[in-house]
Amino acid sequence: MYYQSTRSDEKVLSTNAVLNGIASDGGLYVNPDIAKISFDWKNALKLRTIDMAASILKTLLPDFENMDALVEAAYKGKFETDELTPLVKAGDDYILELFRGPTSAFKDVALSMLPQLITGAKKQTGLKDKIVILTATSGDTGKAALEGFHDVDGVSIIVFYPYGGVSEVQKAQMVTQEGANVKVCAVRGNFDDCQRGVKKAFSDLTERLKNNGVVLSSANSINIGRLAPQVTYYFTAYRDLVNSGRINVGDIVNYVVPTGNFGDILAGYYAKMLGLPVGRLVCASNINNVLTDFINTGVYDKNRPFHKTQSPSMDILVSSNLERLLFMASGNSTEKVRAWMKDLSGKGVFSVDKDTLSSIQDTFCSWYCDKEQTEKEIKKYLDERHYLIDPHTAVGCYVAEKFKEYVNEKAKLCEESELNNNTGALCGNSGKCGNICGTAEKAADCGKCAKTDFKALKDAPCVILSTASPYKFPTAILNALGKTPDADEFAQMRQIKELTGVPIPKNLDSLKGKEVLHKDVIDFAELEDYILKNI
Ligand SMILES: *Cc1c(COP(=O)(O)O)cnc(C)c1O
């Protein structure tokens, strides 16, 4: 099994895909046959999380030796619980707590694993060069990557974050990072600038550095070694729903995912490819809602204002991993992907054909949530469901309600049309419900267009992926709860603790008073020089 670029037929083993990070033509590595992989997913549901992760990773990244040992080294004792990602019921919905790792963001699930994969691949391929990890961060990846890579032999890491674009807690997490092999630098610009700069550095510097014994790699979700570990928690949530009696094996489940770079939600699509019965993957955006528009219309247009929101890790207008979905949804067409990506970098906009869009809409749907709705959702969850959510998760919770309203309405229309003999011509609902009986055809033809079973979607549980601890965004939480935030974010954490009784994660509580070790600030144009100077 080979990985290939989304933009050409460049092929590599999974170990090299992880080491390289990005294909030499600027494309992302994908497994072109992922839909055909045979994976005993029902058996995987019987495993505890760490073993499940190993079995999934062996399937997705088959060239790694000793995957069991790598997984064990990545996770054992690093999370608050051995199950890594607990599923909690809140109201009628389920919150998948992905923030119980060492830096309190969901990125820990993948970034605890990635250093193991990179050092494993390095050993296996006999690579002697020094590896330099370049990372652009919207706030959470940076710290999770630093935590994973600091003091790892033969690897060093440089993190770029948008100056003024992350929360005070997020910044403190990064600039206090110890380790001889780490560099943290602010870039005047937004996350998209950081990401563009890093991608450009890859294409400009890779060859030149190789001759000097340095290999560049990435800890961003453009690296397949970032995505693969995230597939596991879609399965653990499903397993936990089965074990609690909420569903039977084989029933569908909907997942709502607060989305930025489209990595987290794409892992859900991979889970589906491996057999997991996924109903809908609901993409939740903040007002940087380029993905919502795309999923609903097929037009991706980044020419719009960039908004700084209370969910900064989702303030992204160029979602890298969408390229991987486009590859699959277009029937593995590197030609189409190349053309779309050319349009995106040239004009800032591309539009996909009808078949590609329809393939995307078979699994994905999307809504967005603005500032006011985010705040309301945080307060509502605490008041009504006694559960404190962070602003990213709040975007997901709001969108989950939108999704449920939508499927309820559709299911009702479908039910009405069934009461009317299920005959498209007679039901009187022709067209209204979208799919079932959507055309005024003979009764015999009616079932043919029943592409979507809205009743099943309505009855399926909604799992909302909770991507960060609320304590990473204390100002936003206090504003949402109608309290005046204290001057600094550490005092604010105490305020929230007193209000809610929710414990402050240890890694955040211990930040205050730590020495600031990284003070560099640069312009976008200086990024490559900075890299060269620091390796
Ligand atoms: C990174 C991040 C997201 C977005 O995830 P993507 O994989 O980039 O879509 C959402 N919430 C939080 C808290 C994050 O750190």
The ligand as an SDF file (V2000), in Angstrom:
LIG
                    3D

 15 15  0  0  0  0  0  0  0  0999 V2000
   -7.2320   22.9930   16.0100 C   0  0  0  0  0  0  0  0  0  0  0  0
   -8.4900   23.2140   16.7220 C   0  0  0  0  0  0  0  0  0  0  0  0
   -9.7260   23.1330   16.0690 C   0  0  0  0  0  0  0  0  0  0  0  0
   -9.8380   22.8850   14.5900 C   0  0  0  0  0  0  0  0  0  0  0  0
   -9.4040   21.6030   14.2010 O   0  0  0  0  0  0  0  0  0  0  0  0
   -9.0010   21.3200   12.6940 P   0  0  0  0  0  0  0  0  0  0  0  0
   -8.4630   19.9480   12.6650 O   0  0  0  0  0  0  0  0  0  0  0  0
   -7.9780   22.3610   12.3470 O   0  0  0  0  0  0  0  0  0  0  0  0
  -10.2370   21.4890   11.8850 O   0  0  0  0  0  0  0  0  0  0  0  0
  -10.8650   23.3020   16.8120 C   0  0  0  0  0  0  0  0  0  0  0  0
  -10.8180   23.5740   18.1350 N   0  0  0  0  0  0  0  0  0  0  0  0
   -9.6550   23.6640   18.7920 C   0  0  0  0  0  0  0  0  0  0  0  0
   -9.6660   23.9820   20.2340 C   0  0  0  0  0  0  0  0  0  0  0  0
   -8.4560   23.4830   18.1180 C   0  0  0  0  0  0  0  0  0  0  0  0
   -7.2910   23.5650   18.7780 O   0  0  0  0  0  0  0  0  0  0  0  0
  1  2  1  0
  2  3  1  0
  2 14  2  0
  3  4  1  0
  3 10  2  0
  4  5  1  0
  5  6  1  0
  6  7  2  0
  6  8  1  0
  6  9  1  0
 10 11  1  0
 11 12  2  0
 12 13  1  0
 12 14  1  0
 14 15  1  0
M  END
$$$$
